[in-house]
């Protein structure tokens, strides 16, 4: 009996030992910094983010990676091809136990001369979570034509990605301009262009399809922004034209020729506007409400003369708004970009109302095609404006805040110059922006040959509660015509 | 008979019919990649499409592709023979009918393999169903298969469940079929509703009829033909079952032989009838142009009967690329005038596929990228457009972007060698800077940026030439544009501005210059450096005399006159140009 027990003990020990992956003990150290792709070094990462899988871009026949922090167990990973696939449950546990702590990646490569240890990669785990989901549209970064596309929601805590709506059930109509009220998946809208055209609005558990174009608007309702109360949406209404560059870095130019702002009352199905935000002299676009709903921020420019698009430049403006009686104040210039020969797009205000981030380019407002486009922040208390240290030589464009104001997502084409990818960065308590990192994928080589672009990344606090089928059904209905006030 | 059937098909698609394979291979790209596979799971029928793309990649080699097609059609026939393996044996001849129906449709270049593959899978399932003698197993298989076949073959699964119902009623003596069949039909019809709403999130019509068209009205006639076949054949064989002695054994053999000869003759007749020489020429022209086989393009063009925009476009491009544009422009059909030089942008899927190559060859690299991208979106990811996107990005110095397209191509079976040529240029900036190919292409590009016109190439060419007078291709093309549009004044002006002085000009240019100088004798001094040969002058006199003596008119041109002058510019101007028979002056 005793012998039997002894055998069982030995077997259990063998199993336990086999379960433990041994760290590399015999190695030499090198000063050469290890190259990993995507670059997840010196970043601040959310404690609820999915594993930051990466590829080691150093020659070796075998790789080992130890991931550890102050508390908890070391995650040990072996790889033959340099792909580091981090086990999600261990990763989540490690991050949860180490909020505010450093996170280290120790990387070893095996060559003919044995194991070599590279200098450790150091990251920081933030205390604050990022919103659990990111909504975006995926499509080819094309010119005029489109085919299959969709608006998707990615769970940032895992790798799960689900469609909110795909156009395959809408005869490939274009779906665009998804927008959420204050990061809430409970209140959202998007446009459908084509045979099933209209604007799908989801609020207070109800789905509606509306036609928001009324007489006097230069075009349909285009760029949206929800009033924080979730009862109104400010839209721009634009007449847009495309141009194609014969040579140079930019392939395409998109410019407004007329644009005005309107406010759509979701409950009453009424479109309102005012001569102060729909002027004949200027083009007004990219509306954004302040978090208290008392101001509408937007951008404003003089229209192009003789298709001279390089002289179309937008200032950052705001105008007071009284939601009780729908009255407007006078437009004020918040940032005079024209004076320095620049042009502002996509103003977005932090939930605490203190910081505004916008995109700035040399001219125009379709910044996704402008390599010089960068992100800037304005301290709304001091009006001090500065460039954010998150930019690259390539496009940085659309951006949105997390609901807690600690995280921001933005589109950047830095990876391959043509397709926008979502990048996140952390704003610390002092308003300092940290190094950005690309949205992690299960397969770290995913972006290398993914030919489509991520459009309008919007952080949301959970999964959109409407079934895709219900959205499709709503999109197939005839839209209810909105009325002009 | 099966062997002969196979050989006939193989021989046809490896030779005359290979244009079908070329077209399909150029419009499909199979990648050995997980992500590529996943995208086929978004729709019912995705697996059939995945297999179709897999087989289509082998069309890169027409001999191999033809072998596969012959094999698939043979498999269809074989499966039907297996189902029809009931007396009278003469019925086996019917087994060729579905394959022949497919042949008729397959010879339309856009038809593709998907339906044939989905059909073959369904047939295989019907064969298995018929082989299962035990009722329980048969029913289990039918239930499982109808679900799987819906997911793999979408709307084509209707053939399976209809056949199951018919064969079960006609050929199997099971007491439980009265209960099974209604339940089976309900299941078969419910699967698309359930999957459409809960799995694929697609509309009702799409979920029921995908791969066949978006609705009953849009379904291809082939489906109705096949449904008809599958309804009539089991009923027909069942009716004839009791008359298995319809033909005596002695009589059956000659009938079978005669029937086989008839079927083979029918196969050859269908292939002959469905062969479209003009479509063949157009597809091969585009294919040869992409491969830079310009002489081959001109050879095909010379054999083409009639005028066609695509043929004219590639012919003129081939003339430009082979250096023959300045001499031989009017030796080819130019009835379309300037419309045969380029495509205007009108969001057309077809035009986007071809129009960009001219921009690429002229040095409008951004515009070539534009057209390639539009084509990629509307035609799907395919090798010609991915190659063009890789090249245009590479030339523009966007090496990371070029690498992305090259990586994509590298996941395919047959384009790795091509990728190997260019990937080093993406990875090494020094190699890129030293590359002669990059230098040559960049030397063609405009030096200053301007917005493209897209509806008319002429203003773009003018701007390109002004910004980059060294662009020889743009210069030749510009001159051809002016000649074809009867704008002799602008031709002469451009010639003087950009042609090196004292360098001989082609006889075709001399012919045009003679017309210009006849109208503007005062300009003779300005153009004295452009020597006009005595032979050209004599030919011009001969032309003028012949015009007087033979008095040719459009629609009534004496053959002698045509034979003598039809390759001259004068002839084009007076008798061919769609822009009238007069010189269009500058203003």
Boltz contact constraints between the chains, C-beta under 6 A:
constraints:
  - contact:
      token1: [A, 140]
      token2: [B, 377]
      max_distance: 6.0
  - contact:
      token1: [A, 142]
      token2: [B, 373]
      max_distance: 6.0
  - contact:
      token1: [A, 142]
      token2: [B, 377]
      max_distance: 6.0
  - contact:
      token1: [A, 143]
      token2: [B, 370]
      max_distance: 6.0
  - contact:
      token1: [A, 143]
      token2: [B, 374]
      max_distance: 6.0
  - contact:
      token1: [A, 145]
      token2: [B, 374]
      max_distance: 6.0
  - contact:
      token1: [A, 145]
      token2: [B, 377]
      max_distance: 6.0
  - contact:
      token1: [A, 145]
      token2: [B, 378]
      max_distance: 6.0
  - contact:
      token1: [A, 147]
      token2: [B, 377]
      max_distance: 6.0
  - contact:
      token1: [A, 169]
      token2: [B, 201]
      max_distance: 6.0
  - contact:
      token1: [A, 169]
      token2: [B, 202]
      max_distance: 6.0
  - contact:
      token1: [A, 169]
      token2: [B, 203]
      max_distance: 6.0
  - contact:
      token1: [A, 243]
      token2: [B, 451]
      max_distance: 6.0
  - contact:
      token1: [A, 244]
      token2: [B, 370]
      max_distance: 6.0
  - contact:
      token1: [A, 244]
      token2: [B, 452]
      max_distance: 6.0
  - contact:
      token1: [A, 245]
      token2: [B, 366]
      max_distance: 6.0
  - contact:
      token1: [A, 245]
      token2: [B, 449]
      max_distance: 6.0
  - contact:
      token1: [A, 246]
      token2: [B, 446]
      max_distance: 6.0
  - contact:
      token1: [A, 246]
      token2: [B, 449]
      max_distance: 6.0
  - contact:
      token1: [A, 246]
      token2: [B, 450]
      max_distance: 6.0
  - contact:
      token1: [A, 246]
      token2: [B, 452]
      max_distance: 6.0
  - contact:
      token1: [A, 247]
      token2: [B, 366]
      max_distance: 6.0
  - contact:
      token1: [A, 247]
      token2: [B, 445]
      max_distance: 6.0
  - contact:
      token1: [A, 247]
      token2: [B, 446]
      max_distance: 6.0
  - contact:
      token1: [A, 247]
      token2: [B, 449]
      max_distance: 6.0
  - contact:
      token1: [A, 248]
      token2: [B, 449]
      max_distance: 6.0
  - contact:
      token1: [A, 251]
      token2: [B, 366]
      max_distance: 6.0
  - contact:
      token1: [A, 416]
      token2: [B, 400]
      max_distance: 6.0
  - contact:
      token1: [A, 416]
      token2: [B, 401]
      max_distance: 6.0
  - contact:
      token1: [A, 416]
      token2: [B, 404]
      max_distance: 6.0
  - contact:
      token1: [A, 417]
      token2: [B, 398]
      max_distance: 6.0
  - contact:
      token1: [A, 417]
      token2: [B, 400]
      max_distance: 6.0
  - contact:
      token1: [A, 417]
      token2: [B, 401]
      max_distance: 6.0
  - contact:
      token1: [A, 418]
      token2: [B, 401]
      max_distance: 6.0
  - contact:
      token1: [A, 448]
      token2: [B, 407]
      max_distance: 6.0
  - contact:
      token1: [A, 449]
      token2: [B, 404]
      max_distance: 6.0
  - contact:
      token1: [A, 449]
      token2: [B, 407]
      max_distance: 6.0
  - contact:
      token1: [A, 449]
      token2: [B, 408]
      max_distance: 6.0
  - contact:
      token1: [A, 468]
      token2: [B, 201]
      max_distance: 6.0
  - contact:
      token1: [A, 469]
      token2: [B, 197]
      max_distance: 6.0
  - contact:
      token1: [A, 469]
      token2: [B, 201]
      max_distance: 6.0
